[in-house]
Amino acid sequence: MPDRNTKLRPATIAAQGTGRVAAPYREIVPPIHVSTTYERGADGAYPGGRVYSRADNPSYDQAEALIASLEGAAAAMLFASGQAAAAALFQSLTPGDAVLAPRSMYWALRKWLLEYASPWGLAVEFYENSSIDDLAQKARTARPRLIWIETPANPTWDITDIAAATEIARETGATVAVDSTSATPVLTHPIELGAHIVMHSATKYLNGHSDVIAGALATVHDDELWQRIRYVRGGGGAVLGPFETWLLLRGMRTLHLRVAAACANAQAIAEYFHGHSELTHVLYPGLASHPGHAVAARQMRGGFGGMMSLRLRGGEDAAKAFAARLQVFKRATSLGSVESLAEHRASVEGPGTTCPADLVRLSIGIEHVDDLIGDIEQALS
Ligand SMILES: *Cc1c(COP(=O)(O)O)cnc(C)c1O
């Protein structure tokens, strides 16, 4: 990213996709680099600075620079998915290392930790998302190499105090990584709060249009761990394609507008349905009644995100019937796109789920808020 941009606000840098224009054509939108391989000079050197695009594709440069800039990071790396990004970090640890992860977290990653990372050799233990005491006690006993945080966390949007957790990590010698997918770089800056690594499922808010699977990591230092992660990406080969990278950069140009609109809609919807007779809970960190509200208000700026869950008084059947009656919300998994999505989460997660059966997860999009409120209202009645 050129120096002239360092004082510009993140929304400006994102809108311009870093603002970089490349020689010789001075394109406002970067080209897609499709070549897998690069010419070697007669002297054996690589004058273009690239060898083979499994290691890194020039199409990544601008998108990675933008993510690093938005996170206040030294560097960022793109992956073929959010899962690939998270897996690369865990695989950069050493079998025998201990890892602490939250009890409530993105289901597929929890499953991967239990079914792949544990047999591979990581000692995985779970802490209560919003209990710093529980985290501290487990960190002092297990001496984890890595503490994983997800905040707000799927699917109940529990909040973890990132600054407090990083203090415990410093004391016990752990690295802190934050899955900031639902918080987005617009609302939370984990690195500013002391985290070492930030992870995004770029499939969600960063891309924002339900048309790319991608992941990203960002780091506070380009250190030995970061170089191991780089090797896991290139060596393991879970790399993002150049066209997906280009779409992701295009999506990120409207990130700030999309996140602001989703936050405003979600806050209005949560306030409207809070206390509704058919619901036992509206789980949204922007409501003063949410147990994590005070911490969320400290570590999230400009909104509380676009994710919420509703718990139906009538239990599982009522939750499924509610989802079935929705007309504007699309019934689908995933989150963070411009269109609103609803999901009966427990039946997607399947056996072993920790998600309450009476819960419907809502990803609030950027539609007109009255259409969303009207849809929820008719589906509840
Ligand atoms: C979707 C998601 C992931 C996994 O990302 P993929 O891009 O689907 O691989 C991880 N964490 C959170 C919070 C997510 O929402």
The ligand as an SDF file (V2000), in Angstrom:
LIG
                    3D

 15 15  0  0  0  0  0  0  0  0999 V2000
  -18.0220  -19.6400    7.9600 C   0  0  0  0  0  0  0  0  0  0  0  0
  -17.1630  -19.5200    9.1540 C   0  0  0  0  0  0  0  0  0  0  0  0
  -15.9380  -20.1950    9.2520 C   0  0  0  0  0  0  0  0  0  0  0  0
  -15.4450  -21.1220    8.1690 C   0  0  0  0  0  0  0  0  0  0  0  0
  -15.2030  -20.4360    6.9890 O   0  0  0  0  0  0  0  0  0  0  0  0
  -15.3780  -21.0790    5.5040 P   0  0  0  0  0  0  0  0  0  0  0  0
  -15.0220  -19.9490    4.6110 O   0  0  0  0  0  0  0  0  0  0  0  0
  -16.7900  -21.5490    5.3900 O   0  0  0  0  0  0  0  0  0  0  0  0
  -14.4030  -22.2070    5.4260 O   0  0  0  0  0  0  0  0  0  0  0  0
  -15.1870  -20.0070   10.3910 C   0  0  0  0  0  0  0  0  0  0  0  0
  -15.6080  -19.2060   11.3920 N   0  0  0  0  0  0  0  0  0  0  0  0
  -16.7760  -18.5400   11.3320 C   0  0  0  0  0  0  0  0  0  0  0  0
  -17.1910  -17.6760   12.4670 C   0  0  0  0  0  0  0  0  0  0  0  0
  -17.5940  -18.6770   10.2180 C   0  0  0  0  0  0  0  0  0  0  0  0
  -18.7660  -18.0350   10.1670 O   0  0  0  0  0  0  0  0  0  0  0  0
  1  2  1  0
  2  3  1  0
  2 14  2  0
  3  4  1  0
  3 10  2  0
  4  5  1  0
  5  6  1  0
  6  7  2  0
  6  8  1  0
  6  9  1  0
 10 11  1  0
 11 12  2  0
 12 13  1  0
 12 14  1  0
 14 15  1  0
M  END
$$$$
